[in-house]
Amino acid sequence: MKKITAAILLSFNSLFSFAPVNSQVLIFLPDYPQSYFRDPLGIPISLAANFGELRPNHFHMGLDIRTNQRENLPVYAAAKGYVSKIKIEKSGFGHAIYINHPNGYTTLYAHLNKFYDPLEDFVTAKQYADQQWEQEVDFEPNQFPVEKGQLIAYSGNTGGSEGPHLHFEIRDTKTGNNLNPWIFGMGLTDKMPPTIYKLYYYDRRYSTYQVKPLPIPIVGDRAKYTSKQSVVTLTSPVVSFGISAEDKIHISSFKYGIYETALSIDGIKRSGFALNNISYDDTRYVNGSIDYKTRASGGPYIQHLSRLPGNHSTIFSTAADGKIVLADTLIHTAEILVKDAVGNTSTLTFKFRWSPSTTDDLVFPQNSINMAPGKANTLQMDDIEADFSPKAFYDTVPFVYSAELSKDTKVVSAIHHLHNFTVPVHDSFMVRIKPTALIPDNLKDRIVMQLISNHKIEAVKGQWKEGWMEAKFRDLGLVKLLIDTIPPRVAIAGWTNGANLRNKKSIAIATSDNVDDVKSFTAFLDGNWLMFSRKNNTFTHLFDKRTGPGKHELVVEVEDEAGNVTERTYTFTR
């Protein structure tokens, strides 16, 4: 093994490796209209989450406004404009409405239960005409114009919501980028600076997926922090820094995401980020903006103060990877500013020096494949291939592959371990698997490729090509080919077959499957298509004119990813 000695000093020409700072990272952009948008609810605004909070696979792109644990509160247009789009989906936004405004911005209102009557009637008619509950409809400016403060919907808990609230966004209509609503002066107040919990540094001679974050103990509160040690000793000449921090708006249990950071070394700004003006195409870069491995392993969120080499997000203040290259053993001063969206600032200052050591260099794990960002990477074995694009990885991955045979007769391939779930993948990658045995023609159409990535299970009915099945995934983990001949399970929820439901407002059907979520659900009432909404794997119909008085026959058909179908017939009286 190589030893690290003072001779490494000769390989550097200066104290630091510099990169230009992007002047667009500002605490305020003065051309944002103030007080143009109103609170979209009719109650005092209170937040459950703010813009830029760290979420699985995305930054939170708006405000989560509390509805006091209630549903069906009136939702009002934040400004004059027109309904430009609605979306109805089982996850994500659930029911959402988009309004374009004449000043060049778009507002979005999500997790709704219902649109206002003219729009609701239009959408319902289209759903029945299409025989499709999920919808995405664009409108012309003259179809559904609205005034500021006009009723547009009722709040709810639809889609990916885990409790009643209103998700509210402001976007640049031209670019589609999401903007931080705090900076539009919507009457929100915040007099509390962010809290900095922990400080870390990384040995950037190596990939961040190879090394652990090294803690630097800090002390302080009330916006002023410093290191416990008078001088922090760094064990590497190439480092970057990360922090765990949160913002608070008032004295409550709610903690929010920070807005901006800036790192300076000896008075010179080196790096930082600002969480504003982010597109949904880029929001998955959150996985490269945090220490993903630490978080996925059950640790805290640690936000990198500089970009990783494969992170092309626009939030960072420099295009470079932010490594600090030390070429001496002198004492230097670091300052980290952490701000919220109204300018409240916490400061963390500390002194540090590099102390050359004689520790062994790290090496990649035995039999690993070096997969670097910025280039296409391929895993190719006798019975599996995986292709990763140049955008797949944020930092170099010491990719480890292994395989094993399964004793389960329903598994018709080796069980392939594609590294592990603690390394994120930015975009979809193609996996091709060759079965371990000849598959009868009558079963070939019932095979799915299944991925298990930590607690996530996903099954895809891939394409057969020259005896191999291929499918796309976006997570690393365990993959295999699986014969699925078991149809999905279907059960009525909260009522009994043949019951009199005169006093009920809705009817629900619960479904489940042995390998993944169910793929489709279709219902016919007395021979006519009947609309059910979906929340997770429960399907609900709200009684309306189509389910009037009398005895009814309900036929339900549920299909899973492999094509197995379950049909059930129920009766009820209204």
VENQUIUR-V69946 format. One record per residue. RES is the residue in one small letter. PSI is psi in whole degrees, 0 to 359 (* if undefined). BURIAL is I if it has 9 or more other C-alpha atoms within 8 Angstrom, else O. D_CENTER is the distance of its C-alpha to the mean C-alpha in whole Angstrom. Layout:
RES|PSI|BURIAL|D_CENTER  RES|PSI|BURIAL|D_CENTER
//
This chain:
m|146|O|40  k|148|O|41  k|146|O|41  i|120|I|40  t|176|O|43  a|346|O|44  a|340|O|45  i|340|O|41  l|329|O|42  l|345|O|44  s|359|O|41  f|141|I|39  n|345|O|41  s|174|O|40  l|316|I|38  f|158|O|35  s|114|O|33  f|155|O|32  a|149|I|30  p|145|O|30  v|134|I|28  n|117|O|26  s|354|O|28  q|348|O|25  v|98|I|23  l|156|O|25  i|331|I|25  f|141|O|26  l|109|O|26  p|345|O|29  d|1|O|29  y|128|O|27  p|134|O|29  q|135|I|29  s|17|I|30  y|322|I|29  f|139|I|27  r|167|I|27  d|127|I|26  p|355|I|24  l|167|I|26  g|16|O|29  i|160|O|29  p|134|O|28  i|131|I|25  s|133|O|23  l|141|I|19  a|338|I|17  a|148|I|14  n|182|I|15  f|136|I|13  g|359|I|11  e|151|I|10  l|124|I|8  r|163|O|5  p|117|O|4  n|10|I|3  h|154|I|3  f|146|I|6  h|125|I|8  m|18|I|10  g|203|I|13  l|135|I|15  d|111|I|15  i|126|I|19  r|143|I|21  t|28|I|23  n|40|O|25  q|25|O|24  r|157|I|25  e|168|I|25  n|30|O|26  l|145|I|27  p|137|I|28  v|132|I|25  y|150|I|27  a|130|I|27  a|341|I|26  a|170|I|28  k|146|I|31  g|212|I|29  y|151|I|29  v|115|I|26  s|339|I|25  k|150|I|22  i|155|I|21  k|138|I|19  i|121|I|19  e|157|I|16  k|330|I|16  s|204|I|12  g|235|O|10  f|346|I|13  g|237|I|15  h|124|I|18  a|148|I|18  i|137|I|20  y|134|I|20  i|124|I|24  n|138|I|25  h|152|I|27  p|347|O|30  n|9|O|29  g|13|I|26  y|158|I|23  t|134|I|21  t|148|I|20  l|140|I|18  y|120|I|18  a|167|I|16  h|30|I|16  l|156|I|20  n|324|I|23  k|146|I|25  f|168|I|26  y|157|I|29  d|307|O|32  p|320|O|33  l|319|I|30  e|317|I|29  d|318|O|32  f|312|O|31  v|318|O|28  t|317|O|30  a|321|O|33  k|321|O|30  q|316|I|28  y|325|I|32  a|321|O|33  d|346|O|30  q|50|O|30  q|119|I|26  w|312|I|24  e|136|I|21  q|153|I|22  e|110|O|21  v|130|O|24  d|146|O|25  f|156|I|28  e|157|O|31  p|333|I|31  n|1|O|34  q|311|O|33  f|71|I|31  p|150|I|32  v|155|I|31  e|158|I|33  k|128|I|31  g|1|I|31  q|142|O|31  l|128|I|30  i|342|I|27  a|180|I|26  y|137|I|25  s|162|I|22  g|213|I|21  n|36|I|18  t|166|I|17  g|220|I|14  g|11|I|11  s|143|I|13  e|10|O|15  g|155|O|18  p|127|I|19  h|172|I|18  l|123|I|18  h|125|I|15  f|132|I|16  e|154|I|16  i|128|I|18  r|154|I|18  d|116|I|20  t|321|I|22  k|314|O|23  t|338|O|20  g|0|O|17  n|145|I|16  n|136|I|14  l|152|I|17  n|113|I|17  p|338|I|19  w|325|I|21  i|6|I|23  f|6|I|24  g|58|I|27  m|19|I|26  g|8|O|28  l|142|O|25  t|146|O|27  d|115|I|26  k|10|O|29  m|131|I|27  p|162|I|26  p|159|I|23  t|129|I|24  i|119|I|23  y|312|I|23  k|155|I|24  l|140|I|24  y|158|I|24  y|158|I|25  y|140|I|25  d|99|I|27  r|12|I|26  r|343|O|29  y|169|O|27  s|146|I|23  t|346|I|21  y|355|I|20  q|329|I|24  v|162|I|24  k|152|O|23  p|134|O|23  l|116|O|26  p|143|O|27  i|104|I|29  p|136|I|30  i|161|I|30  v|161|O|32  g|170|O|32  d|186|O|31  r|45|O|31  a|359|I|30  k|121|I|32  y|155|I|31  t|171|I|32  s|151|I|33  k|321|O|35  q|143|O|37  s|325|O|39  v|124|I|38  v|130|I|35  t|123|O|36  l|138|I|33  t|6|I|34  s|147|I|33  p|356|I|34  v|113|I|30  v|165|I|28  s|166|I|25  f|154|I|23  g|156|I|20  i|155|I|20  s|121|I|19  a|156|I|19  e|161|I|18  d|155|I|20  k|141|I|22  i|323|I|23  h|176|O|26  i|98|O|28  s|179|O|25  s|347|O|23  f|133|O|20  k|143|I|18  y|169|I|16  g|151|I|14  i|164|I|17  y|314|I|18  e|147|I|20  t|157|I|21  a|130|I|24  l|125|I|26  s|141|I|30  i|121|I|32  d|41|O|36  g|0|O|35  i|123|O|33  k|129|I|30  r|321|I|28  s|177|I|24  g|182|I|21  f|159|I|18  a|130|I|18  l|87|I|15  n|156|I|16  n|55|I|16  i|135|I|13  s|155|I|12  y|336|O|10  d|334|O|11  d|354|O|10  t|337|I|7  r|346|I|6  y|354|I|9  v|328|I|8  n|338|I|8  g|355|I|12  s|355|I|12  i|167|I|12  d|88|I|15  y|319|I|12  k|316|I|15  t|315|I|17  r|315|I|14  a|335|I|13  s|7|O|17  g|5|O|17  g|187|O|18  p|167|O|16  y|125|I|14  i|121|I|16  q|126|I|15  h|138|I|17  l|357|I|20  s|162|I|20  r|148|I|18  l|158|I|18  p|332|I|20  g|12|I|18  n|110|I|15  h|23|O|16  s|153|O|14  t|1|O|17  i|338|I|16  f|152|I|18  s|350|I|22  t|154|I|24  a|339|O|23  a|171|O|25  d|0|I|23  g|11|I|24  k|138|I|26  i|115|I|29  v|116|I|32  l|132|I|35  a|15|I|39  d|177|O|41  t|24|I|41  l|168|O|42  i|132|O|40  h|160|I|37  t|130|I|35  a|144|I|32  e|129|I|30  i|121|I|27  l|133|I|26  v|121|I|23  k|156|I|23  d|181|I|21  a|350|I|21  v|7|I|25  g|355|O|26  n|132|I|27  t|136|I|27  s|145|I|27  t|131|I|29  l|117|I|29  t|145|I|32  f|156|I|33  k|147|I|36  f|160|I|35  r|156|I|37  w|133|I|37  s|108|I|39  p|140|I|40  s|174|O|40  t|26|O|41  t|153|O|38  d|149|O|38  d|148|O|35  l|151|O|32  v|157|O|32  f|150|O|29  p|149|O|30  q|139|O|33  n|14|O|32  s|161|I|28  i|126|O|28  n|105|I|27  m|112|I|24  a|152|I|23  p|157|I|21  g|3|O|22  k|157|O|24  a|138|I|24  n|142|I|24  t|135|O|26  l|125|O|26  q|113|O|30  m|180|O|32  d|327|O|34  d|13|O|32  i|144|I|28  e|144|I|27  a|129|I|23  d|124|I|23  f|135|I|20  s|168|I|20  p|342|I|21  k|1|I|17  a|318|I|16  f|145|I|16  y|335|I|16  d|167|I|19  t|133|I|22  v|121|I|21  p|77|I|24  f|124|I|23  v|127|I|25  y|141|I|26  s|165|O|28  a|158|O|30  e|157|O|32  l|151|O|33  s|146|I|33  k|352|O|36  d|121|O|34  t|345|O|36  k|346|O|33  v|120|I|31  v|26|I|33  s|173|I|31  a|157|I|31  i|114|I|28  h|126|I|26  h|106|I|24  l|90|I|21  h|236|I|21  n|171|I|19  f|353|I|15  t|359|I|15  v|124|I|15  p|157|I|12  v|132|I|12  h|318|I|11  d|174|O|13  s|146|I|14  f|150|I|18  m|133|I|21  v|133|I|23  r|128|I|26  i|137|I|28  k|130|I|32  p|157|I|33  t|351|O|36  a|163|O|38  l|131|O|39  i|127|O|38  p|147|O|40  d|327|O|39  n|348|O|39  l|347|I|36  k|328|O|34  d|1|O|33  r|21|I|31  i|135|I|29  v|157|I|25  m|125|I|23  q|135|I|21  l|133|I|19  i|115|I|18  s|98|I|15  n|244|O|16  h|358|O|16  k|132|O|14  i|127|I|17  e|133|I|17  a|137|I|20  v|132|I|21  k|94|I|24  g|184|I|25  q|140|O|27  w|129|O|31  k|113|O|32  e|43|O|35  g|0|O|35  w|147|I|31  m|137|I|28  e|143|I|25  a|162|I|22  k|142|I|18  f|173|I|15  r|11|I|12  d|148|O|13  l|155|I|16  g|212|I|18  l|128|I|21  v|149|I|22  k|162|I|25  l|137|I|27  l|129|I|28  i|125|I|31  d|105|I|30  t|8|O|33  i|120|O|32  p|159|I|31  p|157|I|28  r|142|O|30  v|134|I|30  a|145|O|31  i|146|I|32  a|116|I|31  g|11|O|33  w|170|O|36  t|151|O|39  n|133|O|40  g|5|O|43  a|159|I|42  n|114|O|43  l|29|O|40  r|326|O|42  n|6|O|40  k|149|O|37  k|346|O|34  s|172|O|32  i|138|I|32  a|147|I|29  i|128|I|29  a|139|I|27  t|160|I|26  s|163|I|24  d|158|I|25  n|343|O|26  v|341|I|23  d|186|I|20  d|158|I|19  v|150|I|22  k|317|O|22  s|157|O|24  f|128|I|26  t|137|I|29  a|141|I|32  f|130|I|35  l|118|I|38  d|38|O|41  g|356|O|41  n|142|O|38  w|135|I|34  l|133|I|33  m|130|I|29  f|137|I|27  s|164|I|23  r|133|I|21  k|111|I|19  n|241|O|17  n|26|I|21  t|133|I|23  f|132|I|25  t|135|I|27  h|127|I|29  l|123|O|31  f|137|I|34  d|200|O|36  k|339|O|39  r|344|O|38  t|62|O|39  g|190|O|42  p|150|O|45  g|181|O|46  k|138|O|45  h|151|I|42  e|126|I|41  l|121|I|37  v|124|I|37  v|133|I|33  e|125|I|32  v|133|I|29  e|142|I|28  d|180|I|25  e|327|I|24  a|350|I|27  g|4|O|29  n|139|I|31  v|137|I|32  t|132|I|33  e|134|O|35  r|146|O|36  t|129|O|39  y|159|I|39  t|152|I|41  f|162|I|41  t|142|I|43  r|*|I|43
//
